[in-house]
Amino acid sequence: MKNRAYKYRFYPTDEQVTLLAQTFGCVRKAYNTILRWRTDAYYQAQEKIGYIQASAKLTEIKKLSEFSYLNDVSCVPLQQCLRHQQTAFKNFFEGRAKYPVFKKKDRKQSAEFTKSAFKYTDGKIYLAKSKEPLDIRWSRDLPCKPSTINISKDCAGRYFVSCLCEFENQILPKTDKTVGIDVGIKHLFVTDNGIKIDNPCHTVNYAIRLTKAQRRLSKKKLGSANRAKAKLKVAKLHTKISDCRLDNLHKLTRELINDNQVVCVESLRVKNMIKNPKLSKHIADASWGKFVTQLEYKADWAGRKLVKIDQFFPSSKRCSCCGYTLSRLDLSVREWVCPECNTAHDRDINAAKNIRTAGLAGLAFGESVNLV
């Protein structure tokens, strides 16, 4: 049994819109207030505050008259936001993430509810302090009663509920097929057998509409209703691009996992690569990180194997036939001939072949493949 989140869109009533707006605001206020307190303690007194101390501090704050409105909503989302904050601090101190930042009103809003703060009966979800069930568009049935739900509102004004459930993952039949993948910009990825999947370039397709909407937004007066409308139009375009990109990635990763027992990919530090001003927009649009993440969890569910190759492995510069490695290969060179065996190589296909060979070797010997 594994845990999986099932996400659905819902349409709240006017009463629920008001309640959710209050909940989002209280969660944001509690998170930011505790974060400021913990930051001051860390930088001024070099004191690390844990979750228990933060929870006690929140209880003290709720007793103050100026923060009495925090008692008007369920206490569960407030406690859950502190748990998430504790996780963020743990990741920071262990070097996996940057220092936690404050929540903003104009960004995505969310609140998490555990079993004590919602009720699931007859296929309907009731939130604490709300009499009406959520009007959810059930695209598929839940496998069981959710243990936790997360209510979110994106920048385009859409409401979603994510239900965390246990499900019985289906192990796919074993196959002898394996594949090596080299990701890129012009082609989203290239396989070792020569298949090239074009990058849809969703951002480029919506560039003209997005530019016009952003230009109109920049001319609106700050704080005006027209600026809010223009900002919403920009947000809707961004969500359209994001939805198209995710839909395409889900289809491609599902096909790769269904067809292959072992998938070999190259480990890339996207955060470092995206600093290149000439390629940053194209790299972000390709979503290499999301692509590998989807392959990883889908492989785990299906009983497949995902092998990651060391990022410094010379997959493009090494001949997949004889093993000769070039001392230098510029990014502009898309085809080259091996000086040792005179084999003509397509840069991307050759890299995919090397990634597959290195991945299978590493899988067989149980070792990571490094630069040699």
C-alpha positions as CSV (number, residue, x, y, z in Angstrom):
1,M,0.0,0.0,0.0
2,K,1.3,3.4,-0.9
3,N,0.0,7.0,-0.4
4,R,-1.2,9.0,-3.3
5,A,-2.9,12.4,-3.6
6,Y,-6.0,12.7,-5.8
7,K,-6.6,16.3,-6.9
8,Y,-10.0,17.6,-8.0
9,R,-11.5,21.0,-8.8
10,F,-14.4,22.3,-6.8
11,Y,-16.7,25.3,-6.9
12,P,-17.4,26.8,-3.4
13,T,-20.6,28.6,-2.4
14,D,-20.5,32.2,-1.3
15,E,-20.4,31.1,2.3
16,Q,-17.5,28.7,1.6
17,V,-15.6,31.4,-0.3
18,T,-15.8,33.6,2.8
19,L,-14.8,30.8,5.2
20,L,-11.9,29.8,3.0
21,A,-10.7,33.3,2.6
22,Q,-10.6,33.7,6.4
23,T,-8.8,30.3,6.7
24,F,-6.2,31.2,4.1
25,G,-5.6,34.6,5.8
26,C,-5.3,33.1,9.3
27,V,-2.9,30.4,8.0
28,R,-0.8,33.0,6.3
29,K,-0.8,35.3,9.4
30,A,0.1,32.4,11.8
31,Y,2.9,31.2,9.5
32,N,4.4,34.6,9.0
33,T,4.2,35.7,12.6
34,I,5.8,32.5,13.9
35,L,8.4,32.7,11.1
36,R,9.3,36.2,12.2
37,W,9.6,35.1,15.8
38,R,11.8,32.1,14.9
39,T,14.0,34.3,12.6
40,D,14.6,36.9,15.3
41,A,15.5,34.1,17.8
42,Y,17.8,32.4,15.3
43,Y,19.8,35.5,14.1
44,Q,19.8,37.6,17.3
45,A,20.1,34.9,20.0
46,Q,21.4,32.0,17.9
47,E,18.5,29.9,19.3
48,K,16.8,27.2,17.3
49,I,13.0,27.0,17.9
50,G,11.3,23.6,17.5
51,Y,7.7,22.8,16.6
52,I,6.6,22.4,20.3
53,Q,7.8,25.9,21.2
54,A,6.2,27.3,18.0
55,S,2.9,25.7,18.8
56,A,3.0,27.1,22.3
57,K,3.8,30.5,20.9
58,L,0.8,30.3,18.6
59,T,-1.4,29.5,21.6
60,E,-0.2,32.6,23.3
61,I,-0.8,34.7,20.3
62,K,-4.4,33.5,19.8
63,K,-5.2,34.7,23.4
64,L,-4.2,38.3,22.5
65,S,-7.1,40.6,21.5
66,E,-5.5,41.8,18.3
67,F,-5.3,38.2,17.1
68,S,-8.7,37.0,18.3
69,Y,-9.8,36.5,14.7
70,L,-7.5,33.4,14.6
71,N,-10.1,31.6,16.7
72,D,-12.8,32.1,14.1
73,V,-11.5,29.3,11.9
74,S,-10.5,25.7,12.5
75,C,-7.3,25.4,14.5
76,V,-6.1,22.4,12.5
77,P,-4.8,24.3,9.4
78,L,-2.9,26.6,11.7
79,Q,-1.2,23.7,13.4
80,Q,-0.5,22.0,10.1
81,C,1.2,25.2,8.7
82,L,3.6,25.1,11.7
83,R,4.4,21.5,10.9
84,H,5.2,22.4,7.3
85,Q,7.3,25.3,8.6
86,Q,9.2,22.9,10.9
87,T,9.9,20.7,7.8
88,A,11.1,23.7,5.9
89,F,13.6,24.6,8.7
90,K,14.8,21.0,8.9
91,N,15.5,21.0,5.2
92,F,17.3,24.4,5.6
93,F,19.5,23.2,8.5
94,E,20.4,20.0,6.6
95,G,21.4,21.9,3.5
96,R,18.6,20.7,1.2
97,A,16.7,24.0,0.8
98,K,17.0,27.7,1.3
99,Y,15.8,29.6,4.4
100,P,12.0,29.6,4.7
101,V,10.3,32.7,3.2
102,F,7.1,34.5,4.2
103,K,3.8,33.7,2.6
104,K,2.3,36.3,0.3
105,K,-1.3,37.3,-0.2
106,D,-1.2,37.4,-4.0
107,R,0.3,33.9,-4.4
108,K,-1.2,30.5,-4.2
109,Q,-3.1,30.0,-1.0
110,S,-3.6,26.6,0.8
111,A,-4.8,25.1,4.0
112,E,-4.4,21.5,5.2
113,F,-7.1,19.6,7.1
114,T,-6.7,16.4,9.0
115,K,-9.4,13.9,9.9
116,S,-10.6,16.0,12.9
117,A,-11.3,19.0,10.7
118,F,-13.3,17.4,7.9
119,K,-15.9,14.7,7.3
120,Y,-16.1,12.4,4.3
121,T,-19.4,10.6,4.0
122,D,-21.3,9.2,0.9
123,G,-18.8,10.7,-1.5
124,K,-19.1,14.2,0.0
125,I,-16.6,16.3,1.9
126,Y,-17.6,18.6,4.7
127,L,-15.2,21.1,6.1
128,A,-15.1,22.2,9.7
129,K,-17.4,25.2,10.4
130,S,-19.2,24.7,7.1
131,K,-22.7,23.1,6.7
132,E,-22.6,22.6,3.0
133,P,-20.5,19.9,1.3
134,L,-17.9,20.9,-1.3
135,D,-19.2,20.9,-4.9
136,I,-16.4,18.7,-6.2
137,R,-16.1,17.5,-9.8
138,W,-15.2,13.9,-9.2
139,S,-13.2,12.8,-12.2
140,R,-12.5,9.4,-10.6
141,D,-13.5,7.6,-7.4
142,L,-11.3,7.7,-4.3
143,P,-9.8,4.3,-3.4
144,C,-10.6,4.9,0.3
145,K,-11.5,7.6,2.8
146,P,-8.8,10.3,2.7
147,S,-6.6,10.8,5.8
148,T,-5.8,14.4,4.9
149,I,-7.1,17.0,2.5
150,N,-5.5,20.1,1.2
151,I,-7.6,23.0,0.0
152,S,-5.9,25.4,-2.4
153,K,-6.7,28.4,-4.5
154,D,-4.3,29.3,-7.4
155,C,-3.5,32.7,-8.8
156,A,-6.2,32.3,-11.4
157,G,-8.9,32.0,-8.7
158,R,-9.5,28.2,-9.1
159,Y,-10.2,26.1,-6.1
160,F,-8.8,22.5,-5.7
161,V,-9.0,19.8,-3.1
162,S,-6.2,17.2,-2.9
163,C,-7.1,14.0,-1.0
164,L,-4.4,11.9,0.4
165,C,-5.4,8.2,0.3
166,E,-3.8,4.8,0.5
167,F,-4.0,2.8,-2.7
168,E,-2.9,-0.6,-4.0
169,N,-0.3,0.1,-6.6
170,Q,-0.5,-2.1,-9.7
171,I,2.8,-3.8,-10.6
172,L,3.1,-4.0,-14.4
173,P,4.3,-7.2,-16.1
174,K,8.0,-7.4,-16.6
175,T,9.5,-6.7,-20.0
176,D,13.0,-6.9,-21.5
177,K,12.9,-3.4,-22.9
178,T,15.2,-0.7,-21.6
179,V,15.7,2.8,-22.7
180,G,18.3,5.6,-22.3
181,I,17.1,9.2,-22.4
182,D,18.9,12.4,-23.2
183,V,16.9,15.5,-22.4
184,G,17.2,18.7,-24.4
185,I,15.6,22.0,-25.4
186,K,14.8,21.6,-29.1
187,H,13.7,18.0,-28.4
188,L,12.2,17.4,-25.0
189,F,14.1,14.1,-25.0
190,V,15.8,11.7,-27.3
191,T,16.0,7.9,-26.8
192,D,18.8,5.6,-27.6
193,N,16.9,4.0,-30.5
194,G,16.6,7.3,-32.3
195,I,13.2,8.5,-31.3
196,K,13.1,12.3,-30.9
197,I,10.2,13.9,-29.0
198,D,9.8,17.6,-29.9
199,N,9.5,20.2,-27.2
200,P,5.9,21.7,-27.5
201,C,7.3,25.1,-26.3
202,H,4.1,26.1,-24.6
203,T,5.5,29.4,-23.4
204,V,6.5,30.4,-26.9
205,N,3.1,29.5,-28.2
206,Y,1.4,31.8,-25.7
207,A,4.2,34.5,-25.8
208,I,2.3,37.1,-27.9
209,R,-0.9,36.9,-25.7
210,L,1.2,36.9,-22.5
211,T,3.2,39.9,-23.6
212,K,0.1,41.9,-24.4
213,A,-1.6,41.0,-21.1
214,Q,1.6,41.9,-19.2
215,R,1.9,45.2,-21.0
216,R,-1.7,46.1,-20.2
217,L,-1.1,45.1,-16.6
218,S,1.9,47.3,-16.3
219,K,-0.1,50.4,-17.3
220,K,-2.9,49.9,-14.7
221,K,-2.9,52.0,-11.5
222,L,-1.7,50.2,-8.4
223,G,-4.5,49.1,-6.2
224,S,-7.2,49.6,-8.8
225,A,-9.9,47.2,-9.8
226,N,-8.8,47.2,-13.4
227,R,-5.3,46.2,-12.3
228,A,-6.8,43.2,-10.4
229,K,-8.7,42.2,-13.6
230,A,-5.6,42.5,-15.7
231,K,-3.5,40.6,-13.2
232,L,-6.1,37.8,-13.2
233,K,-5.9,37.6,-17.0
234,V,-2.1,37.2,-16.8
235,A,-2.5,34.5,-14.1
236,K,-5.0,32.6,-16.3
237,L,-2.5,32.5,-19.2
238,H,0.2,31.2,-16.9
239,T,-2.0,28.5,-15.5
240,K,-3.0,27.5,-19.1
241,I,0.7,27.1,-20.0
242,S,1.4,25.1,-16.8
243,D,-1.6,22.8,-17.4
244,C,-0.6,22.1,-21.0
245,R,3.0,21.4,-19.9
246,L,1.9,19.0,-17.1
247,D,-0.6,17.2,-19.3
248,N,2.1,16.5,-22.0
249,L,4.7,15.4,-19.4
250,H,2.2,13.0,-17.7
251,K,1.4,11.3,-21.1
252,L,5.0,10.9,-22.1
253,T,6.2,9.6,-18.7
254,R,3.4,7.2,-18.5
255,E,4.2,5.8,-22.0
256,L,7.9,5.4,-21.1
257,I,7.2,3.6,-17.8
258,N,4.6,1.3,-19.4
259,D,6.9,0.3,-22.2
260,N,10.3,-0.1,-20.4
261,Q,11.5,-2.1,-17.4
262,V,14.5,0.2,-16.9
263,V,14.7,3.9,-17.7
264,C,18.1,5.5,-17.6
265,V,18.3,9.3,-17.4
266,E,21.1,11.8,-16.7
267,S,21.1,13.7,-13.4
268,L,21.0,17.4,-14.0
269,R,21.3,20.4,-11.7
270,V,18.5,22.4,-13.2
271,K,18.9,25.2,-10.7
272,N,22.4,25.9,-11.8
273,M,21.7,25.5,-15.5
274,I,18.7,27.9,-15.4
275,K,21.1,30.7,-14.4
276,N,22.2,30.9,-18.0
277,P,20.3,34.1,-19.2
278,K,20.1,32.8,-22.9
279,L,18.7,29.4,-22.1
280,S,16.8,29.9,-18.8
281,K,13.4,30.4,-20.3
282,H,13.7,27.4,-22.6
283,I,15.0,25.2,-19.8
284,A,12.2,26.2,-17.5
285,D,9.7,25.5,-20.3
286,A,11.1,22.0,-20.8
287,S,10.6,21.2,-17.1
288,W,13.4,18.6,-16.9
289,G,13.0,18.4,-13.1
290,K,9.3,17.7,-13.2
291,F,9.9,15.1,-16.0
292,V,12.4,13.1,-13.9
293,T,10.2,13.4,-10.8
294,Q,7.3,11.9,-12.6
295,L,9.4,9.1,-14.0
296,E,10.6,8.4,-10.5
297,Y,7.4,8.0,-8.7
298,K,5.6,6.3,-11.6
299,A,8.4,3.8,-11.8
300,D,8.1,3.1,-8.1
301,W,4.3,2.5,-8.4
302,A,4.7,0.2,-11.4
303,G,7.6,-1.9,-10.2
304,R,10.0,-0.4,-12.8
305,K,13.5,0.9,-12.3
306,L,14.7,4.4,-12.9
307,V,18.5,4.8,-13.0
308,K,20.1,8.2,-12.7
309,I,23.6,8.8,-14.3
310,D,26.1,11.1,-12.7
311,Q,25.8,14.6,-14.2
312,F,29.6,14.7,-15.0
313,F,29.5,11.5,-17.1
314,P,30.7,12.5,-20.7
315,S,27.7,11.1,-22.5
316,S,27.8,13.4,-25.4
317,K,31.6,13.4,-25.9
318,R,32.1,9.6,-25.7
319,C,31.8,7.4,-28.7
320,S,29.1,4.8,-28.1
321,C,30.9,2.3,-30.4
322,C,34.5,2.3,-29.3
323,G,34.5,4.4,-26.1
324,Y,36.8,7.1,-27.3
325,T,36.2,10.4,-25.5
326,L,36.7,13.8,-27.1
327,S,38.5,16.5,-25.1
328,R,36.0,19.1,-26.1
329,L,32.6,19.3,-27.8
330,D,30.9,22.6,-28.2
331,L,27.1,22.8,-27.7
332,S,26.6,24.0,-31.3
333,V,28.1,20.8,-32.7
334,R,25.1,18.5,-33.2
335,E,26.9,15.8,-35.3
336,W,30.5,14.5,-35.1
337,V,32.7,11.7,-36.3
338,C,34.8,9.6,-34.0
339,P,38.5,10.0,-34.9
340,E,39.2,6.5,-33.5
341,C,36.6,4.3,-35.4
342,N,35.2,6.8,-37.9
343,T,31.7,6.4,-36.7
344,A,29.3,9.3,-37.5
345,H,27.2,10.2,-34.4
346,D,24.2,12.3,-33.8
347,R,25.0,14.1,-30.6
348,D,21.8,13.4,-28.8
349,I,21.3,9.8,-29.9
350,N,24.9,9.0,-29.0
351,A,24.4,10.5,-25.6
352,A,21.2,8.5,-25.0
353,K,23.1,5.3,-26.0
354,N,25.9,6.1,-23.5
355,I,23.4,6.9,-20.8
356,R,21.6,3.6,-21.4
357,T,24.9,1.6,-21.3
358,A,26.2,3.4,-18.2
359,G,22.8,3.0,-16.5
360,L,22.6,-0.7,-17.1
361,A,26.2,-1.2,-16.0
362,G,25.6,0.8,-12.8
363,L,22.5,-1.2,-12.2
364,A,24.3,-4.5,-12.7
365,F,27.2,-3.7,-10.4
366,G,25.2,-1.6,-7.9
367,E,27.4,1.4,-8.3
368,S,26.9,5.0,-9.6
369,V,28.6,5.9,-12.9
370,N,31.0,8.8,-12.6
371,L,33.4,10.6,-14.9
372,V,36.3,8.4,-16.0
